[in-house]
Amino acid sequence: MQEKPIGIFDSGVGGLTVLKEISRLLPEEDIIYLGDTARVPYGIRSAETVIKYSIECATFLYKKGIKILVVACNTSSALSLETLKEKLTIPVIGVIEPGVKAALKTTRNGIVGIIGTEATVKSSAYSKKIREKDPSIQVIAKACPLFVPLVEEGILEGEIADLVIDRYLKELKTSGIDTLILGCTHYPLLKKSIGKYMDGIKLVDSAEEAALGVREMLSEHNFLRNRRTEGSKTFYVTDDPGRFRKIGEIFLNYEIENIYKVSLEEAK
């Protein structure tokens, strides 16, 4: 199991922030990434559809011989994680619980903000998980649907980004929160601009926290690779690789190679 790759899936490119953090923490690990770019975004889909898509993505990666599945999509983590844990015989980790743990450690006044896609916010997955661990915490959630297209257009700073951030976060800024969870894997790319706007409020990066969770889970199962050479990275997408490559290189700051278009029908 130690020599097998880590599998990561997302509805598109957002999960590359998770891949980047895992690679930074565990550079020796091989990683297989699947972006379901033909059906992005998941954030506007019904729960039933998200679960169906997530099972198909997980099955594709499982058949590649992965040792752990990382559900890098917040919407999938919110809606399909328990189903995937039941169906697979390998460890499965999402991005919600690691972010919640970090927020609970970070907050001092017990008021936590969450931003994410409409589906993630509507699911109340973060709120439920926080209250499950500490019922005294006050949670304020806000959907920020335009953040994803901003990131995918490479508009990470400047007037347009600032205007959209102000539109969504104006009320949160004065709500009394001292901690804000970036509850979508696209949002870390806006962290600099969001952090400047939310001055004094601690940001919890779900991608960073998920990577720490992966390392902890692999260590618990004795699945960590022992070699010291750099691991390989292979990318699969369900639509034309061109746009994924273009946006993905913004996320990763290096050229993406080993990218292949696949049909998830092949996994069935």
Wavefront OBJ file of the C-alpha trace (Angstrom):
o trace
v 0.000 0.000 0.000
v 2.883 2.384 0.695
v 3.863 2.403 -2.969
v 0.352 3.060 -4.272
v -0.721 6.586 -5.310
v -2.948 9.093 -3.582
v -6.197 9.707 -5.490
v -7.842 13.131 -5.565
v -11.011 14.178 -7.325
v -12.837 17.455 -7.786
v -15.545 18.756 -10.087
v -12.903 20.781 -11.924
v -9.652 22.565 -11.166
v -10.337 23.765 -7.606
v -8.970 20.598 -6.049
v -5.552 21.452 -7.425
v -5.115 23.649 -4.343
v -5.391 20.438 -2.311
v -2.987 18.618 -4.631
v -0.516 21.481 -4.279
v -0.587 21.333 -0.487
v -0.327 17.519 -0.409
v 2.655 17.702 -2.769
v 4.283 20.280 -0.512
v 3.806 18.153 2.609
v 4.432 14.760 0.967
v 6.660 15.383 -2.078
v 7.608 11.712 -2.405
v 4.022 10.530 -2.970
v 2.598 9.679 -6.401
v -0.713 11.459 -7.024
v -3.541 10.808 -9.484
v -5.940 13.720 -9.965
v -9.346 13.547 -11.629
v -11.200 16.724 -12.614
v -14.777 16.116 -13.760
v -14.572 19.122 -16.069
v -17.406 17.976 -18.354
v -19.894 18.353 -15.490
v -18.476 21.249 -13.478
v -19.762 22.904 -11.328
v -21.165 20.532 -8.725
v -22.201 23.455 -6.543
v -25.448 24.050 -8.452
v -26.476 20.366 -8.681
v -28.989 18.448 -6.583
v -27.697 16.249 -3.763
v -28.739 13.122 -5.688
v -26.745 14.203 -8.755
v -23.662 15.154 -6.729
v -23.654 11.750 -5.027
v -23.992 9.985 -8.385
v -21.119 11.968 -9.931
v -18.949 11.471 -6.841
v -19.416 7.695 -6.907
v -18.374 7.631 -10.567
v -15.238 9.705 -9.865
v -14.328 7.602 -6.845
v -14.809 4.356 -8.778
v -12.541 5.569 -11.590
v -9.735 6.393 -9.142
v -10.254 3.258 -7.045
v -9.704 1.144 -10.158
v -6.374 2.958 -10.635
v -5.155 1.289 -7.430
v -5.074 4.278 -5.073
v -4.373 3.883 -1.339
v -6.466 6.826 -0.120
v -9.239 8.886 -1.696
v -9.243 12.636 -1.186
v -12.585 14.279 -1.955
v -11.220 17.725 -2.784
v -14.595 19.199 -3.698
v -16.424 20.855 -0.801
v -19.809 20.132 -2.369
v -18.962 16.430 -2.734
v -17.528 16.359 0.776
v -20.751 17.852 2.096
v -23.096 15.516 0.261
v -21.347 12.254 -0.632
v -18.534 11.568 1.840
v -20.404 9.064 4.018
v -21.658 7.184 0.944
v -18.109 6.914 -0.419
v -16.769 5.693 2.922
v -19.378 2.925 2.889
v -18.592 1.861 -0.678
v -14.772 1.864 -0.605
v -12.328 -0.315 1.295
v -9.615 2.364 1.480
v -9.437 5.482 3.682
v -11.555 8.407 2.438
v -11.076 11.998 3.534
v -12.906 15.177 2.588
v -12.107 18.834 3.047
v -14.799 19.798 5.555
v -13.768 18.086 8.801
v -10.108 19.233 8.629
v -11.276 22.817 8.087
v -13.720 22.585 10.982
v -11.030 21.270 13.348
v -8.723 24.138 12.422
v -11.479 26.746 12.866
v -12.349 25.457 16.332
v -8.696 25.705 17.342
v -8.406 29.193 15.859
v -11.519 31.024 17.103
v -11.249 32.980 20.332
v -14.706 34.539 20.538
v -16.703 31.525 19.300
v -18.093 33.201 16.173
v -17.041 31.477 12.927
v -17.823 32.488 9.356
v -18.050 30.102 6.400
v -18.021 30.944 2.706
v -18.634 28.426 -0.063
v -20.754 27.471 -3.044
v -24.536 27.611 -2.864
v -24.750 23.814 -2.482
v -22.151 23.671 0.290
v -23.814 26.476 2.257
v -27.316 25.070 1.667
v -26.198 21.652 2.924
v -25.134 23.223 6.268
v -22.340 20.626 6.329
v -19.826 22.950 7.982
v -22.376 24.332 10.452
v -23.564 20.850 11.458
v -20.015 19.570 11.903
v -19.015 22.602 13.989
v -22.069 22.347 16.251
v -21.539 18.596 16.570
v -18.091 19.288 18.027
v -18.965 22.449 19.971
v -22.639 23.492 20.247
v -21.652 26.854 21.754
v -20.077 28.114 18.505
v -22.074 30.671 16.528
v -21.848 30.054 12.770
v -22.539 32.577 10.004
v -22.483 31.193 6.444
v -22.487 32.994 3.120
v -22.607 31.635 -0.441
v -20.191 33.381 -2.822
v -20.980 31.921 -6.267
v -18.973 34.457 -8.286
v -15.703 33.585 -6.559
v -15.253 30.426 -8.648
v -15.512 32.128 -12.073
v -13.225 34.912 -10.792
v -10.530 32.364 -9.973
v -11.007 30.456 -13.222
v -10.536 33.694 -15.169
v -7.338 34.369 -13.235
v -8.796 37.511 -11.606
v -7.235 37.087 -8.178
v -6.446 40.692 -7.275
v -7.406 44.198 -8.376
v -10.555 46.259 -8.746
v -12.891 43.538 -10.059
v -11.864 41.036 -7.381
v -12.203 43.696 -4.679
v -15.696 44.685 -5.835
v -16.957 41.083 -5.806
v -15.348 40.398 -2.421
v -16.969 43.537 -0.993
v -20.360 42.504 -2.372
v -20.284 39.125 -0.654
v -18.268 39.752 2.503
v -19.426 43.219 3.582
v -21.882 41.891 6.159
v -19.547 39.125 7.347
v -16.810 41.692 7.959
v -18.917 43.473 10.568
v -20.724 40.400 11.925
v -18.312 39.779 14.779
v -16.606 36.672 13.375
v -12.937 36.244 14.248
v -12.380 33.198 11.993
v -13.436 32.588 8.393
v -13.377 29.168 6.725
v -12.638 29.271 2.990
v -15.118 26.514 2.246
v -14.329 25.992 -1.430
v -11.042 24.793 -2.882
v -11.014 27.661 -5.389
v -11.021 30.268 -2.652
v -7.413 29.878 -1.427
v -6.318 31.575 -4.647
v -8.242 34.641 -3.464
v -6.766 34.367 0.032
v -4.517 37.411 -0.353
v -7.394 39.652 -1.492
v -9.873 38.190 1.019
v -7.316 38.508 3.822
v -6.699 42.168 2.986
v -10.439 42.888 2.997
v -11.153 40.867 6.176
v -8.285 42.526 8.037
v -7.774 41.027 11.492
v -9.954 37.981 10.838
v -8.138 34.630 10.706
v -8.621 32.657 7.491
v -8.815 28.856 7.515
v -7.571 27.377 4.233
v -9.452 24.105 3.626
v -6.768 22.936 1.164
v -3.960 23.278 3.713
v -5.978 21.587 6.426
v -7.028 18.723 4.131
v -3.385 18.053 3.256
v -2.504 17.838 6.944
v -5.414 15.425 7.378
v -4.145 13.237 4.526
v -0.685 13.018 6.073
v -2.176 12.098 9.446
v -4.449 9.436 7.948
v -1.671 7.862 5.868
v 0.580 7.791 8.917
v -2.128 6.099 11.031
v -2.488 3.348 8.424
v 1.281 3.059 7.869
v 0.705 3.958 4.196
v 3.334 6.721 3.926
v 5.914 6.142 1.207
v 9.463 5.881 2.514
v 11.471 6.770 -0.587
v 13.093 10.199 -0.980
v 12.589 10.725 -4.716
v 9.890 13.086 -5.959
v 6.560 11.454 -6.702
v 4.779 11.541 -10.066
v 1.587 13.426 -10.872
v -0.976 12.205 -13.397
v -4.046 14.203 -14.376
v -7.331 13.003 -15.860
v -10.180 15.220 -17.060
v -13.590 14.441 -18.533
v -13.560 17.290 -21.060
v -10.978 18.970 -23.300
v -7.651 19.195 -21.403
v -6.780 22.602 -22.864
v -8.775 24.805 -20.499
v -7.898 22.637 -17.500
v -4.218 22.967 -18.324
v -4.475 26.749 -18.739
v -6.303 27.352 -15.453
v -4.465 24.582 -13.607
v -1.115 26.178 -14.304
v -2.408 29.327 -12.563
v -3.175 27.167 -9.531
v 0.079 25.222 -9.498
v 2.581 27.733 -10.924
v 4.158 25.086 -13.152
v 3.466 23.392 -16.469
v 1.033 20.486 -16.308
v 2.105 17.332 -18.110
v 0.669 13.806 -18.133
v -2.895 14.977 -18.692
v -5.472 12.691 -20.314
v -9.125 12.964 -21.290
v -11.232 10.037 -20.067
v -14.805 8.887 -19.912
v -16.096 7.881 -16.504
v -18.164 5.242 -18.268
v -14.911 3.283 -18.474
v -14.920 2.858 -14.683
v -18.291 1.127 -14.550
l 1 2 3 4 5 6 7 8 9 10 11 12 13 14 15 16 17 18 19 20 21 22 23 24 25 26 27 28 29 30 31 32 33 34 35 36 37 38 39 40 41 42 43 44 45 46 47 48 49 50 51 52 53 54 55 56 57 58 59 60 61 62 63 64 65 66 67 68 69 70 71 72 73 74 75 76 77 78 79 80 81 82 83 84 85 86 87 88 89 90 91 92 93 94 95 96 97 98 99 100 101 102 103 104 105 106 107 108 109 110 111 112 113 114 115 116 117 118 119 120 121 122 123 124 125 126 127 128 129 130 131 132 133 134 135 136 137 138 139 140 141 142 143 144 145 146 147 148 149 150 151 152 153 154 155 156 157 158 159 160 161 162 163 164 165 166 167 168 169 170 171 172 173 174 175 176 177 178 179 180 181 182 183 184 185 186 187 188 189 190 191 192 193 194 195 196 197 198 199 200 201 202 203 204 205 206 207 208 209 210 211 212 213 214 215 216 217 218 219 220 221 222 223 224 225 226 227 228 229 230 231 232 233 234 235 236 237 238 239 240 241 242 243 244 245 246 247 248 249 250 251 252 253 254 255 256 257 258 259 260 261 262 263 264 265 266 267 268
